[in-house]
C-alpha cells in the first residue's frame, strides 16, 4: 500500500492537476497502531446498501445487498453475508466484536430487515444495525433545455432514415409533454414510488446522526472513534489494521482509498482543483475526456474520524440526542455540497398492457465532495486493485472469478458455518 507525499504540480487536466508522489507505508508500525484500536473497540464498519441495484440488474429494482451473486466456499453468498464474514474474521482475530451497520432506504429497509431475521443475522456475533434512511427526493419534470441538450447536443448514434424519423418524432412528443406539464415542476403524475428517488450517498452518514443509530452505538460503546464506510459492491474492503493505523496517524478527518485507474473505470478520480487535492466526480468534469487523464480512481471506501466529522457538522457527541440541532447542522453542511441533476426514465403503466416511458430529473449529493471542503482535512491512500475494485455489473463476474478477485475475497472471510 502507498500513501500520499507532497504533490508535484506536473499534470494539468482541464483546470485540474492530478499527480502524487507516493511512498510505501511502514506496515509494521501502522499495523500495531490499527490492531490496538481494533482491540479497544474503536472502529465500526458502515456498508452502504440503500440502493436499488438498477445497474446490477440492467434496470430492475432489487435489493442488491441480498443477491446471492457468487459461490464462495461451496455456497452462493449474498453481498451482505460476505461483508459480515469479513468483519467476523477480523473480530475473532483481535478478540473484540466489530459493530457492523448496513444503511438502508425507503426502498430497501423492510426487505432487508425481514431477510436478516430469516437468516438469523447470519449468526454474526457482534453488534449489527440497520440504518434507515431519513432523506428522500421528489422527481421533477425536465426543462426543454435539458432534453434538447441531451438529445441534440450530446453525441448520438445515427440510425437509419426510418428509425431516425421515429426517434425524432418520439423525442419531439416528449419535449411537448415537458412543456405542457410544466418545466421543472414536481413530477406527481404516477405511482408514489415512481415519483420519489434516493438522494445520493452523501446523506448516508448524516442519516446515522438523524436516525439514532450512532447515538445508540455510542451509548453501548463509548470508546468508538472511527468509522470505515464502503460500498456494498466493494467486496475486497475490510477493516485492515494497517490502513486503520495509517488513518489514525495521519490525523485526518476523512481518508479515502483509491486504486490505479483502468480504462473501464468511469466516474471521476483523484485530481488537484484550485491547489487542493480532492476527489472529483465524473459528473463534475468539464469535459468527458478529461477523466481519462486522471491516474487514480475512487473506490469510495472512506475512513472517518468520528469526533472530527461531528466538529465539521458543528456538533458534539452530546448533541446527538437533540434532533432539531442535528437536522439544522446537516442542512447547513448539505448547502455547501454541490448538487448533481441527472435525467432518468420512469415507466407509467396505463393498464391493459399499455405503458409509456417518460424522462424525469432527479438530484443527488455525493460523499466524495466532502474532500472539497477546506475545513475538512482529507487524505488519500492507494490500495491494491483486489481491495478497491467495485462489482457494479453482473458482466464483471466472469473476469472477477478468473483474475483471482473471488479467491482474494474468499480468503478474507470467515463464514458462520464450517467450510
N, C-alpha and C positions, 0 to 999 in steps of 0.2 A: 504494500500500500504506500501511496505517496501523498505528501501534504504540500500545501502551497508555501512558496517562499516569496521574495519580493518580485513583483511582476515587471518585466521589462516591457516597455511600450514598443513592440516590434511589429504588430499587425493591426491594421485598421479595417473594420468591416462595416461599411455603411454608417459611419459615425460612431462605431464602437470598436474597441480594441479587445482582442481575446488572446492572451498568451500568459503562461505562468511558468516560473522556474520551480521545478519540483524536486524534492529531496526525499529519500527513503525515511520512513518512520523508525525511530528507535523502539522496536516492537516490545522488547522485554520490559522496558520502563513503563510504557503505556499499558501493557498487559496487566502488570501488578496493580496499577492505579485503577484500571477498569474493574479488575477482579475484586478489589477491595470494596468498590462502590456496589457491585452486584451482590456481594455477600451481606452488605449492610442494608439491602433492600432499597437502594436509592433510585432504581430505574423501573419504569413501566413501559410496556410496548403498546403502541396505538396503531391498529391496522385500519386503513381507510377502505370501508366496504359498503359505502352508501349508494354506489352507482347501480344502474340498471343493466349494465353489461351489454349495451346495444352493439358495440364494436365486436364483442366476443361472439355474438350470435348473428351478426350481419343484419341487425335491425330489430329482432325480437327482444322484448323486455324480460330479463331474468334476474335472479339474484346470483351474481357471478360467484360470490363467496361460497355458495352451496353447490357449485357444479363439480361433479366427480371428473375432473379434467384429465387425469393420468393415473396409470397403475404404478404405484411405488410400494416397494416391499411386499409385492404379491397381491395388493388390493388397490382398487381405484380409490383415490383420495380426493377430497374436496380442497379448495384453496384454504378454507378455514381450518380443517384438520391439519393440513401441512404446516400452517403458521403456529398452531398450538403445539405441534410436535417439536418444532424448533425451540420454542420457549420452554417446553418440558425438559429438553436435553440440557439447556443452559441452567435451568433451575436446579436440576439434580446435580449438575457439575459443581455448582457453587454452594449448594446446600440451602438455598433460600428461594422460595417460590416467587417468580416474577409475575406481577399483575399484567393481564393482557386485556386490552379494550378493543372492541370492534365498533367502529362508527356505523350508524345506520341512517336511513332517511324515511320519509313518509311512505316511500315505495317499498322499502326492504325490511323495516323493523319487525313487523308482525311475522312474516315468514321466517326470518332469521331466528327470532325468539322461539317460535314453535319448533323449528328444526333442531336447534340446540337442545331443547328439552327432550325431544325424541331420542337424540343421540347421547343423552346424559352428559352433555357438555364435553363429550369426548374424553371423559374421565380426567379432565385437567385438574391437577392438584392445587394450583394457585388461584388467586382471585381472578374472576372472569366477569367482565362487564360488557353490556351493550350501551353505546352512547347514542341515544335517539336524536335525530336532527331537530333543530329549532328554527330553521330558516327555509323558506320556500318562495319561489318566484312565480309570477303570472306572466304567461307569454303575451306577446304583442303582435299586432298586425304590422307587417313590414311597410316601409315607405316605398313609393315608386322608385325613388333614387336608389335604395338598397337593391331592389330587384334588377333594375337596369344595370347597375354596376356589376353584379354577379353574372348576369346573363349576356351582357353586351360588351363589357369592358375587360372582363377576365378571359383568359384563354379558354376556348371551347372546341370540342370535337365537331368537325364539319360532317354532316350527314349527307346522304344522297338527296336529290332535289325534293322528292315527295316527303321523305321523313323530315327534312328541314322545314318544310311548309307546315307539317303537323305540329312540330315542336314550337315553331314561332307562333302559331295560332294559339296553342295552349298557354304559352307564356304571356301573350297579349291578354288573354282572358283572365289570367291570374293578376296581372297588373291592373286591369279594370276592377277586379274584385277588391284589391287592396285600396284602390282609390275610393270606391263606393262604400266600403265597410268602415273607412276611417283610418288613414295612415297613422301609425304609431299609437293607435288606441289599444285598449286591453282586448285580448282575444278571449271571448267568452262563449262563442257560438259552437260549443262542443261539449262532450262529457267532461266533468271536472278534472279527471286525471289527465286528459289530453290538453287541458288549458294550463296546468301547473308544470313546473320544471324545477329540478335541483339547481342550486345557485353557485356551484363550484366548491372545490375542496378547501378554499380559504376558510370557510365557515366551520369546517370540521373541528379544528382545535378550539375556537371560541365556543362551539356547542358544548364542549366539556365543561366550560365555565358556567354556561347557562342552565344546563340540564341537571346539575347537581352531582354528576358522576365524579368529577375531580374533587369536589368538596368531600364526598363520601370516601373516596380513596385516601385523601389526606388525613381524614379522621381515623381511618384504620391503620394508615402507615405514614405518620408524620415525618419520617425520615426521607420520604420521596423527594428527590431533587431534579430528576431528569426524565424526559420522555423521548422514546425513539418512535417516530411517526413514519409509516411507509405505506405504499400502495398494496392492495390485496394481490396484485399480479407481479410484485417484485419478490419472487419466491426465494431468491438467494440471500435476501437480507435477514440477518439475525442479530441478537444482542451481543455482538462481538466485543470482548473486553478490550481489545486493542483500540478499536475505533472509539469506544466509550471513554477510554483513558485519554486518547488524543483530544476528544472534545472537552473533557474536564480541564486538561492542562491548557488548552487554548484560551479558556475564559470567555468564549463567545456565547452570545445568546442563542444563535442558531448555527448548526453545522450541517452542510448538505453533502451528500455523497454524489459524485459524478463519475461517469465512465468515458473511456475514449469513444469518439463518435464513429459510427459506421454509416454508410450511405442510406440505409433504411431507417436510421434514427431521425425522426421528424418531431418537431415541437420545441425548437429553441435550444439553448445551451448556455454555457458559461461565457461571459463577454465583459468588456470594460465599457461602461457608459458614463460619460462625463466624469472621468477619472475614478469611478467607483467600480470595483469588480463585483458583478452580480449575475444572477440567472435571468435570462430574458426568454419570455415565452415566444413561440413561433408566431402567435397572433400579433405580437408587438414588433415583429421585424419590419423594417421599412420596405424591404423587397424580399421576395421569396428566396432568391438565390443567395442572399446574404447569409442565410443559415448554414450553407454548405462550407463557409469559411471558418466556422467555429470548430474547435478541437475537442470539446468535451460536452457530453450530453447529460442532462439532468435525470438521475434515477428517481427523484422525488422522495428519497429517504432522508429524513431530517432529524437531527438530534437537538433537543431543546433543553436549555437551562430554565427550569420552571419559574424560579423567582425573577430572573431577568426578563422573561417573557411577560410575567404579570406586571412588572415595572413598565414595560413598553405599553401596556394597556392602561397604565395609571392605576393599578390595583395592587393589593397585597393579599396574602392568604386569608386574612381575617375578613376581607371584603367579599369573599365568595358566597357568603350567606345573604348578601344584600342584592336581591335580583335586580332592582332598579338601577343600582350603581353599576353592576356588571353589564347590563344591557346598554346603558349610556356609554360606557367605556368601549364596548365592542363597536357600537355605531360610530363613535368618534374615530377609532382607528380604521374602520372599514371605509370611511370617507376619504382616507389617504390612499387607498388601494385603487389601481386602475380597474375599470370595468370593461369587460370584453363583450361585445354584442355579436352573436352568431345567428345564422339562418339555419333553421331546422325544418323538417317536413313532418306534418301530422296528418293522420287519417281521420276523415269524418264519414261515418257509416250512416247511410240513409235508410237502410233496411232493404229487404228483398234482394240481398246480394249486391246492392249498389253502394259504392264508396268513392270518395274523392280524396285527393292529397293536396293539402294547402301548405304554402310556405309561411312560417312564423318566425319571429325573432325572440331570442331569449338572452339573458345576460348571465355572466359568471365572473367571479373573482377567484384568483388562484394564489395558493400559498407561497409559491416561489417569489412573488413580487414583494414579499417581506424583505428580501435582500436589498431592495432599493431604498429602504428607509434609513436615513443617516443615524437615527437613534437606536437602530438595531444592529449590533455587531454580528457579522456573518462570516463564516469560514467555509472552506471547501476542501474536500479530500477525494482523491482519485482512488477508486476501488476496482478490483478485478471485475471483468465483464460478467463472469458467472454470478457474482454477488449482486450487481446492479441492474442487469437487464430485466425488462418487463415483458410479460407474456400477454400481449394485447389481443391477439388474433389466433384462432384455432389453426390457421395455416402455418403458424410458427411451431406447432407441436412436433412435427416430424424432425425438423432441424434441431429443436430443443432436446429431443431424445437422442439424436445421433452425435451431437457435439460434446456430450458429457455433462450438459447442464442438469439433466434429470438425475444423473448419478451424483452430481455435486449436492443438489438439494436433498436427495435421499440420505447422504452422509451427514447432513446437519440435523436430521430428525430422530426423535425417539418416540415411537408410536405407543399408544396406550395398551396395545396387546403385544405379546411376544411375537417376534418375526418368525 
